[in-house]
Amino acid sequence: MMKQTLKKSILGFGKAMLCTAALVQAGPVLASSYPEEPIQWVVPYAPGAASDTLARRIAKDLGDGLKKSIVVENQPGAGTVNAARKLKRANPNGYTVMNADISTLALNPILMKDPGYSADDFTMVSMLARLPLVLVVRPDLPVESVSELIEYAKANPDKLNYASAGLGSPHHMGMELLMQKTGSSMTHLPFNGASPGLMELLAGRVDLMFGSVGSVATYLNSGKLKALGISSEESFPGLEGVKPLHELDPRLDDYEMYAWQGLVTPAGLSDEIRDKLNASLKTVLEKPELIEDFTKLGLEAKWSTAEDFKDYVHDQGQIWKKLIEEKGLSRN
């Protein structure tokens, strides 16, 4: 009886070891054959939004490179929160990805008491793009530079009003950062999206705002708006006359603000599949034709390693947490 039990135990142990070995060997095989089926790319915004255009442009070339179709699915709602919650619960097998932005990964988890997720619930694959914002004012506002704007705002606290795409949007946070660094105070007018705010600015009912390059360039050329600076490290192609804010006033010497986007998956994605996606994205994001297309949209194509993107998201969270807590901002 003891011999039979011992024999069964040995056989059971042997089978378990064989299964374990098979699983260990299967990992790299699965990664090397990935993808074997279409990939779902979730866009947490409505069709036609800049994030949607960005995703579809990258997905096309990425799918060609991986030799597998990528299906883009829009899941708008609650400022990207709904899509992020759903992605968190998805299988981390590399077949569900999402372009997550500054709001999803850095702002919502701080502005909201319980968004239902955190940045730790996702695997960071790569940065995708950075979108700089242009500081624009109505043409009859009596200021000709950002320094004059700061002095005017300080001399007239809360008199100037600025539009944004909503509380906690990059447009809003960019202005909060500017006011924090300069000790100025202006009145926030949040809109449901950047376009309505821009229309109010063009009508002269709003004094200023941060707007994307793509949305304001035409009005700058026609003289309907006046640009005082851009939030990026360097001037943007086609807007070389608009200098970075950090070059224009010593109080803004370290000012930098982007509405960035990156690719994420549910946490738990294997390093092998993550690295394969990352390498494919590098090829796509460094294509001259894609860079040109993005520039026309006011976007800067931006690839990064997975680790660099993870560190960037963490650093952004720390920067905005300090500002949000100091200002007492909340979306709840």
C-alpha positions as CSV (number, residue, x, y, z in Angstrom):
1,M,0.0,0.0,0.0
2,M,2.8,2.4,0.9
3,K,4.6,1.5,-2.3
4,Q,1.5,2.3,-4.4
5,T,1.0,5.6,-2.5
6,L,4.7,6.5,-3.0
7,K,4.5,5.6,-6.7
8,K,1.4,7.8,-7.2
9,S,3.1,10.7,-5.4
10,I,6.2,10.4,-7.5
11,L,4.1,10.2,-10.7
12,G,2.0,13.2,-9.5
13,F,5.1,15.2,-8.8
14,G,6.6,14.3,-12.2
15,K,3.5,15.4,-14.0
16,A,3.4,18.7,-12.0
17,M,7.1,19.3,-12.9
18,L,6.3,18.6,-16.6
19,C,3.4,21.0,-16.6
20,T,5.5,23.7,-14.9
21,A,8.2,23.2,-17.5
22,A,5.7,23.5,-20.3
23,L,4.3,26.7,-18.9
24,V,7.8,28.2,-18.5
25,Q,8.6,27.3,-22.1
26,A,5.2,28.6,-23.3
27,G,5.8,32.2,-22.1
28,P,8.5,33.1,-24.7
29,V,6.7,31.1,-27.4
30,L,3.5,33.0,-26.8
31,A,5.4,36.3,-26.8
32,S,7.2,35.5,-30.0
33,S,4.0,34.5,-31.8
34,Y,2.1,37.6,-30.5
35,P,-0.3,38.8,-31.8
36,E,-2.2,35.8,-33.0
37,E,-5.6,37.6,-33.1
38,P,-6.8,41.2,-33.6
39,I,-5.9,43.8,-30.9
40,Q,-8.6,46.1,-29.4
41,W,-7.4,49.7,-29.0
42,V,-9.7,51.6,-26.6
43,V,-10.0,55.4,-27.1
44,P,-11.5,57.0,-23.9
45,Y,-12.9,59.9,-26.0
46,A,-15.6,60.3,-28.6
47,P,-15.0,59.8,-32.3
48,G,-13.3,62.8,-34.0
49,A,-11.5,64.0,-30.9
50,A,-7.8,64.6,-31.1
51,S,-7.1,61.5,-29.1
52,D,-9.3,59.5,-31.5
53,T,-7.4,60.8,-34.5
54,L,-4.0,60.1,-32.9
55,A,-5.0,56.5,-32.0
56,R,-6.4,55.7,-35.4
57,R,-3.3,57.1,-37.2
58,I,-0.9,55.1,-35.0
59,A,-3.0,51.9,-34.9
60,K,-3.0,51.7,-38.7
61,D,0.8,51.6,-39.0
62,L,1.2,49.5,-35.8
63,G,-1.2,46.9,-37.2
64,D,0.8,46.8,-40.4
65,G,4.0,46.3,-38.5
66,L,2.6,43.5,-36.3
67,K,0.8,42.0,-39.3
68,K,-2.5,41.9,-37.4
69,S,-5.5,44.2,-37.5
70,I,-6.1,46.7,-34.7
71,V,-9.7,47.5,-34.0
72,V,-10.2,51.0,-32.5
73,E,-13.2,51.3,-30.1
74,N,-14.4,54.5,-28.6
75,Q,-15.5,54.4,-24.9
76,P,-16.1,58.0,-23.9
77,G,-17.5,59.1,-20.6
78,A,-16.6,60.7,-17.2
79,G,-13.4,62.2,-18.4
80,T,-11.8,58.9,-19.4
81,V,-12.7,57.3,-16.0
82,N,-15.2,54.8,-17.5
83,A,-12.8,53.4,-20.0
84,A,-10.0,53.3,-17.5
85,R,-12.1,51.3,-15.0
86,K,-13.0,48.8,-17.7
87,L,-9.5,48.4,-18.9
88,K,-8.3,47.7,-15.4
89,R,-10.5,44.6,-15.4
90,A,-9.4,43.3,-18.8
91,N,-7.2,40.4,-19.4
92,P,-3.5,41.5,-19.4
93,N,-2.6,39.4,-22.5
94,G,-1.8,42.3,-24.8
95,Y,-5.0,42.1,-26.8
96,T,-6.6,45.2,-25.1
97,V,-4.7,48.5,-25.1
98,M,-5.7,52.1,-24.5
99,N,-4.2,55.5,-25.2
100,A,-4.2,57.1,-21.7
101,D,-3.5,60.8,-21.2
102,I,-2.4,63.2,-18.5
103,S,-6.0,63.3,-17.2
104,T,-6.3,59.5,-17.0
105,L,-3.0,58.8,-15.3
106,A,-1.9,61.9,-13.5
107,L,-4.9,64.2,-12.8
108,N,-8.0,62.1,-12.2
109,P,-6.5,59.9,-9.4
110,I,-5.7,63.1,-7.5
111,L,-8.7,65.3,-8.4
112,M,-11.2,62.5,-7.6
113,K,-11.8,61.0,-4.2
114,D,-12.2,57.5,-5.7
115,P,-11.9,57.2,-9.5
116,G,-11.9,53.4,-9.2
117,Y,-8.4,52.9,-10.4
118,S,-4.8,54.3,-10.1
119,A,-1.8,54.4,-12.4
120,D,-0.5,51.2,-10.8
121,D,-3.5,49.3,-12.3
122,F,-1.8,49.6,-15.8
123,T,1.3,48.5,-17.5
124,M,3.0,51.5,-19.2
125,V,4.1,50.6,-22.8
126,S,5.4,53.8,-24.3
127,M,4.7,57.5,-24.6
128,L,2.8,58.3,-27.9
129,A,2.7,62.0,-28.2
130,R,2.9,65.4,-26.5
131,L,0.5,68.2,-27.2
132,P,1.8,71.7,-26.3
133,L,-0.7,74.5,-25.4
134,V,-0.5,78.0,-26.7
135,L,-1.4,80.9,-24.3
136,V,-3.7,83.1,-26.4
137,V,-5.6,86.3,-25.5
138,R,-8.3,88.4,-27.3
139,P,-6.5,90.9,-29.5
140,D,-7.8,94.0,-27.7
141,L,-6.6,92.9,-24.3
142,P,-4.1,95.6,-23.3
143,V,-1.0,93.3,-23.0
144,E,1.7,92.4,-25.5
145,S,3.7,89.8,-23.6
146,V,3.3,87.2,-21.0
147,S,5.2,89.5,-18.5
148,E,2.6,92.3,-19.2
149,L,-0.2,89.7,-18.7
150,I,1.3,88.7,-15.3
151,E,1.6,92.3,-14.1
152,Y,-1.9,93.1,-15.3
153,A,-3.4,90.1,-13.5
154,K,-1.5,90.9,-10.3
155,A,-2.7,94.5,-10.4
156,N,-6.2,93.4,-11.1
157,P,-6.8,90.2,-9.1
158,D,-9.5,87.9,-10.6
159,K,-10.5,90.6,-13.1
160,L,-9.3,88.5,-16.1
161,N,-11.3,85.4,-16.9
162,Y,-9.9,82.4,-18.7
163,A,-11.6,79.5,-20.4
164,S,-10.7,75.8,-20.2
165,A,-12.0,72.5,-21.4
166,G,-13.3,71.7,-17.9
167,L,-12.2,71.5,-14.3
168,G,-9.0,69.5,-14.1
169,S,-8.4,69.6,-17.9
170,P,-4.8,70.3,-19.1
171,H,-6.0,73.7,-20.2
172,H,-7.2,74.5,-16.7
173,M,-4.1,73.0,-15.0
174,G,-1.8,74.9,-17.3
175,M,-3.3,78.2,-16.2
176,E,-3.3,77.1,-12.5
177,L,0.4,76.3,-12.8
178,L,1.1,79.7,-14.4
179,M,-0.7,81.5,-11.6
180,Q,1.0,79.5,-8.9
181,K,4.5,80.4,-10.3
182,T,3.7,84.1,-10.8
183,G,1.5,84.8,-7.7
184,S,-1.3,86.0,-10.0
185,S,-5.0,85.3,-9.8
186,M,-7.6,85.0,-12.6
187,T,-11.1,83.7,-12.8
188,H,-11.7,80.2,-14.2
189,L,-14.6,79.6,-16.6
190,P,-14.8,75.9,-17.3
191,F,-16.6,74.7,-20.5
192,N,-17.7,71.3,-21.7
193,G,-14.7,70.9,-24.0
194,A,-12.1,73.3,-25.4
195,S,-14.1,74.4,-28.5
196,P,-16.9,76.2,-26.7
197,G,-14.4,78.1,-24.6
198,L,-12.5,79.1,-27.8
199,M,-15.7,80.4,-29.4
200,E,-16.3,82.6,-26.4
201,L,-12.8,83.9,-26.6
202,L,-13.2,84.7,-30.2
203,A,-16.4,86.5,-29.4
204,G,-14.6,88.6,-26.8
205,R,-16.5,87.3,-23.9
206,V,-13.5,85.6,-22.4
207,D,-10.1,87.2,-22.0
208,L,-7.6,84.3,-22.5
209,M,-7.0,80.5,-22.5
210,F,-4.6,77.8,-23.3
211,G,-5.5,76.2,-26.6
212,S,-3.9,73.5,-28.7
213,V,-1.8,74.4,-31.7
214,G,-4.2,72.9,-34.1
215,S,-7.2,74.8,-32.8
216,V,-5.7,78.3,-32.6
217,A,-3.2,78.5,-35.4
218,T,-5.7,79.7,-38.0
219,Y,-6.9,82.5,-35.7
220,L,-3.4,83.6,-34.9
221,N,-2.6,84.0,-38.6
222,S,-5.8,86.0,-39.2
223,G,-5.2,88.2,-36.2
224,K,-8.3,87.1,-34.4
225,L,-6.2,85.9,-31.4
226,K,-2.9,87.0,-30.0
227,A,-0.3,84.4,-28.8
228,L,1.8,85.2,-25.8
229,G,3.8,82.0,-25.6
230,I,3.7,78.2,-25.8
231,S,3.9,75.7,-23.0
232,S,6.6,73.4,-24.5
233,E,10.3,73.1,-24.2
234,E,10.9,74.6,-27.7
235,S,8.9,76.5,-30.3
236,F,6.5,74.4,-32.4
237,P,7.1,73.9,-36.1
238,G,5.1,76.5,-38.0
239,L,4.8,78.7,-35.0
240,E,8.4,79.6,-34.6
241,G,7.4,83.2,-33.7
242,V,5.7,81.9,-30.5
243,K,8.4,81.4,-27.9
244,P,8.3,78.9,-25.0
245,L,7.0,80.5,-21.9
246,H,10.0,79.5,-19.9
247,E,12.1,81.8,-22.1
248,L,9.9,84.8,-21.8
249,D,9.8,85.6,-18.0
250,P,12.1,84.6,-15.2
251,R,9.2,83.6,-13.0
252,L,8.4,80.9,-15.6
253,D,12.0,79.7,-16.1
254,D,11.0,76.0,-15.4
255,Y,7.5,76.2,-16.9
256,E,6.5,73.2,-19.0
257,M,3.1,71.7,-19.7
258,Y,1.9,69.1,-22.2
259,A,-1.3,67.3,-22.7
260,W,0.6,64.0,-23.2
261,Q,-0.6,60.6,-24.3
262,G,0.8,57.1,-23.9
263,L,-0.2,53.5,-24.5
264,V,-1.1,51.3,-21.6
265,T,-2.5,47.8,-20.9
266,P,-4.0,46.2,-17.8
267,A,-1.4,45.5,-15.2
268,G,0.3,42.2,-15.4
269,L,1.3,42.2,-19.1
270,S,4.4,40.1,-19.7
271,D,7.6,42.0,-20.3
272,E,8.1,40.1,-23.6
273,I,4.8,41.3,-25.1
274,R,5.3,44.8,-23.6
275,D,8.7,45.1,-25.2
276,K,7.4,43.8,-28.5
277,L,4.7,46.4,-28.6
278,N,7.2,49.1,-27.5
279,A,9.7,48.2,-30.3
280,S,6.9,48.2,-32.9
281,L,5.7,51.6,-31.6
282,K,9.2,53.0,-31.9
283,T,9.3,52.1,-35.6
284,V,5.9,53.7,-36.1
285,L,6.5,56.9,-34.1
286,E,9.8,57.6,-35.8
287,K,8.4,57.4,-39.4
288,P,8.9,60.8,-41.1
289,E,5.4,60.7,-42.6
290,L,3.7,60.1,-39.2
291,I,5.8,62.9,-37.6
292,E,4.7,65.2,-40.4
293,D,1.0,64.2,-40.0
294,F,1.2,64.8,-36.3
295,T,2.9,68.2,-36.7
296,K,0.0,69.3,-38.9
297,L,-2.4,68.3,-36.0
298,G,-0.3,70.2,-33.4
299,L,1.1,67.1,-31.9
300,E,4.7,66.0,-31.2
301,A,5.2,62.3,-31.9
302,K,7.1,60.9,-28.8
303,W,8.4,57.4,-28.3
304,S,9.9,56.3,-24.9
305,T,11.0,53.1,-23.2
306,A,8.4,51.5,-21.0
307,E,10.5,52.4,-17.9
308,D,10.9,56.0,-18.9
309,F,7.2,56.3,-19.5
310,K,6.4,54.7,-16.1
311,D,8.8,57.2,-14.4
312,Y,7.3,60.1,-16.3
313,V,3.8,59.2,-15.2
314,H,5.0,59.0,-11.6
315,D,6.8,62.3,-11.7
316,Q,3.8,64.0,-13.3
317,G,1.6,62.7,-10.5
318,Q,3.9,64.2,-7.9
319,I,4.0,67.6,-9.7
320,W,0.2,67.9,-10.1
321,K,-0.6,66.5,-6.7
322,K,1.4,69.3,-5.0
323,L,-0.5,72.0,-7.1
324,I,-3.9,70.4,-6.7
325,E,-3.6,70.0,-3.0
326,E,-2.3,73.6,-2.6
327,K,-5.2,75.0,-4.6
328,G,-7.8,72.7,-3.0
329,L,-9.0,71.5,-6.4
330,S,-11.5,68.6,-6.7
331,R,-13.8,67.1,-9.2
332,N,-16.0,65.4,-6.6
